[in-house]
């Protein structure tokens, strides 16, 4: 309610178009409770391109949900166009007019998550001389602390699920994982129009493109689908076609591996006491642990594995409060990260190749090679013959970083 309302009529129109996009994307949280074969979208105009986007987004975004609940949604999700393609907005009609009129400043609204990736993204943009504004969805105190350490104000957008959904879940409705990053992307798209930011920037890295597993039909299931380059490109196309081509939505860290990002973060020591990569800190209804690290989840394990490459055991324990790599009870969890047992965890963690390369590196590091987890996993041929650490960005790989931003990054 405190966001500034744009005076310009074109930006107002773009905001309402973005709000419609948010409605369609956030609706996935409610759709999963009933899995209807037909969805009445009222007066919302659905052209064939939008129908294709929604069908792919709902199918892929609910991929983990369907796998866990043993459902096949391929014949259930069925968004139908209600207007022909020639009636849809495009760059030559309403979108083109919006492009001339929006005149959004060349500054960046940066999605903050409280972990190392978003902090590295924020700092890279600042180092490149780009004006930034951190933003988050929800009331996490931890995110507030990290942004305060950066010496910047924070825009918060509150999101509240309908009480009816909570009641349905309590009565046994279908429930499970939804693509939260997609929902947050649509929310920050709206915020960017209200506050006046041309660039909506996320910190999704290359490893988010890797599928978590393949189901029995051979279909890829990716916990991080809405962090993948596939979603990023589809959402950019939707914004361009549905809202305005004047807005740039992209991930700054797409060319980077998790290990390369971690190397940058290790140099940002002022954030070490305040950040957390443990997802049990970040829920709409508040944190579910005391402290910053639960010390017993895939996110904590991968953070330990990546940080250990650049830190001593003492430095890592100072951050996480425990040496997970010297705890035999964590062995199976690290095996899963390295693809040695079952499938990769349904979490936002690095690729199997990255985890294996990091474990191989630690097995040769005097400070880490005698740790229980490292010693046990070093016996696997997949670790011994694993690849090497990827420490440099690959700007030849697929990414959506605008040329004006990429040029500034290459100059630093």
Phi, psi and omega in degrees: 000345182262001180290143180290135178272124183297139179283324184293130183295325180293321179290326175299315180297319179295323179298316180294327175293319178294324178296324177295319176298317178300317178303316182289324182280314180294339179299344181296330178296328182269324181302319186296339181291330184240336178054052181291145176279344177225132179242121179274109181263017176062231183270004180296125182277121181245107175273170183303323180295318179292320178299318178297318179300313183295318180298316180290317181296314181292321181292313181285320181295332177259017181299313178294316178305314181293319181296313182296322181269006178055053180242150172247106184265001184297332179258004183257310181289121188204078176278131184249140174292143176241003172222152179287162182301323183292345178269354185284149173294147178208183185297337184269344182250246185298322180298318180298318178296319179297324182298321181286330190264335188295314177050050180285139180297149179281068177224166193241130169267117190251122179289127181249136180238359179090351181257186186292324187298311182292328177291319176296316178302312180301314183292323178298318178295319179295317179297332180276002178080020181265132179292129185235154173221110177294145178214151177213164176249123180106178187252026183303121176293327182296318177298320177300320179294319181294319180290323176299321178296335177278353179074030183233154172285164183233130171270124177250135172243123181271136177236130180231126177286148179297140180299330179298325178291318177301318179294319179297319179297321180295333180270003175102019177295160175303138182212159179155195186295137171234157182283083187297323181299326177295317179297314179296327177297317179292324177296313182287337171300314178296316180297321180298324178289323180291317185269346177087064178229125180284324185258124174252109194245129174246171186239052181267127187263178186296328184294343178293345180283343184281130178295147176289321179195175169246136180280184185295339178269002180084009180275139179286138175240119184238111176305328184260029184308314184283001170256000186277162177295330178298312178293317182305314180293318180295320181289322176300316179297320180295316178299313182298321185274330189255330187246291179188139175285001181277355185253134178249113174252126182197166173256126180288331188263009184305322181284357187256146169279164176298323181293321178295320177295318180298320178301318177296318183294324181301330178284348182261066192296335183293341179268349184301321181285345190245345185275166171205138174257003182280118184291346178289354173276341194238095176222152179302328181264015174105168181295150182248015175220163169262137185088182186265340185227131176281339177068017182203050177213164181302323180294316178297319181294314182293322176301317178298315182297315182289316181294325182300332180301330186243004185229160170278162176304322181294320179295320181291319178296326178297332179273308187268345179082001183196149177267092182295333182282357177243019183244110183299335179292346180265359186302311182297324178295319177289327174301317180297318178301324183270006179067030181262350184208123179059219180246169177301145182299150172284075181206167177274084181234171181291174180289162177300318180298319178297316181296318179295318180296319179295317180294320176300316180298315181295327180294345179251001182266124182305326182284342187238340191295341180265358178294144189304310182297314182298315182298318182289317182286337179295345180283343182280137180296330179297331177277312182301322183259016180292169180285183179263164179295137176259108188252351182249145177292152178246090182282355174277343178285169185290126175206170184237022181292124180300149183302322182295325178283315181300322179297319178294320180294319181291340182277346182260000000 
